[in-house]
């Protein structure tokens, strides 16, 4: 029987060399393809435009589209839209918790977004 102990456990060092779009959740890779649907992109774009407008006078906060949020060595996620209110130190990934996160839920990602990633975001 295939159990957790037989599955590989990946880290950020593995993740950063992968081609394509991936998320790494507690050492398990999740492919982010095929690319988002047109509707998904339209909704995410509208959120981004509204956030940009709301934050235009704030020098600390930035609205970001999917960017790596390295939570730990074995967990890297890419929220659809997020706001951070601190300087980015490395220009590669976000390391601190965002102020707010938006996930545009689609049928193909609903289970992961509403349960697995939501639990991570709550922590």
C-alpha positions in Angstrom: 0.0 0.0 0.0 1.3 3.5 -0.9 1.5 5.6 2.2 2.9 9.0 3.0 6.2 7.5 4.1 6.8 6.3 0.5 6.1 9.6 -1.2 8.8 12.1 -2.0 9.0 15.2 0.2 10.1 18.2 -1.8 11.6 21.5 -0.6 12.0 25.0 -2.0 15.4 24.0 -3.4 13.6 21.5 -5.6 10.7 23.8 -6.4 12.7 26.7 -7.7 14.1 24.5 -10.5 10.8 23.2 -11.8 9.5 24.3 -15.1 6.0 25.6 -15.4 3.8 26.8 -12.6 3.6 24.8 -9.4 2.7 25.2 -5.8 4.4 23.2 -3.1 2.2 22.3 -0.1 3.9 20.5 2.8 6.4 18.9 0.5 3.8 17.8 -2.1 3.8 19.4 -5.6 0.6 20.7 -7.2 0.7 21.6 -10.9 -0.9 24.9 -11.7 -1.7 24.0 -15.3 -3.5 24.3 -17.6 -3.5 28.1 -17.3 -6.4 29.9 -15.7 -9.7 30.2 -17.7 -10.5 33.4 -19.3 -13.3 34.1 -16.8 -10.8 33.4 -13.9 -8.3 35.9 -15.4 -11.0 38.6 -15.9 -12.1 38.4 -12.3 -8.5 38.4 -11.0 -7.7 41.4 -13.2 -10.8 43.3 -11.9 -9.6 42.6 -8.3 -6.1 43.8 -9.2 -7.4 47.1 -10.7 -9.6 47.8 -7.7 -6.8 47.1 -5.3 -4.4 49.4 -7.3 -7.0 52.2 -7.1 -7.6 51.7 -3.4 -3.9 51.6 -2.5 -2.7 54.3 -4.9 -2.0 56.7 -2.0 -0.4 54.2 0.3 3.4 54.1 0.1 3.7 50.8 2.2 1.1 48.6 0.5 1.3 46.8 -2.8 -1.3 44.8 -4.7 0.3 41.7 -6.3 -0.8 39.1 -8.8 0.3 35.5 -8.4 3.7 35.6 -6.8 5.5 32.9 -4.7 4.8 33.2 -1.0 7.4 31.0 0.6 5.7 30.0 3.9 8.3 27.4 4.9 11.0 25.3 3.2 8.3 22.9 2.0 5.4 25.2 1.4 5.2 27.7 -1.4 1.8 29.0 -2.7 0.7 31.5 -5.2 -2.5 33.3 -4.2 -4.4 34.8 -7.2 -4.3 38.3 -5.8 -2.7 39.6 -2.6 -1.8 42.8 -0.7 1.4 43.2 1.2 2.2 46.2 3.4 5.9 45.7 4.0 9.0 46.1 1.8 10.0 43.1 -0.3 13.5 42.2 0.6 14.6 39.7 -2.0 12.5 40.4 -5.2 12.0 36.7 -5.7 9.2 35.7 -3.3 7.1 37.0 -0.4 8.1 35.7 3.0 5.7 37.3 5.4 1.9 36.9 5.6 0.0 39.1 3.2 -2.4 41.6 4.6 -5.2 40.2 2.5 -5.5 37.3 0.0 -7.9 36.6 -2.8 -8.4 33.2 -4.4 -10.6 33.2 -7.5 -12.2 29.7 -7.1 -12.9 27.6 -10.1 -14.3 24.0 -10.3 -10.8 22.6 -11.0 -9.2 24.3 -7.9 -12.2 24.6 -5.6 -11.3 21.7 -3.2 -7.6 22.8 -2.9 -8.4 26.6 -2.6 -11.3 26.3 -0.2 -9.9 23.7 2.1 -6.2 23.0 1.8 -5.0 26.5 1.0 -7.6 28.2 3.3 -6.2 26.2 6.2 -2.7 27.3 5.4 -3.8 30.9 5.1 -5.6 30.7 8.5 -2.4 29.6 10.2 
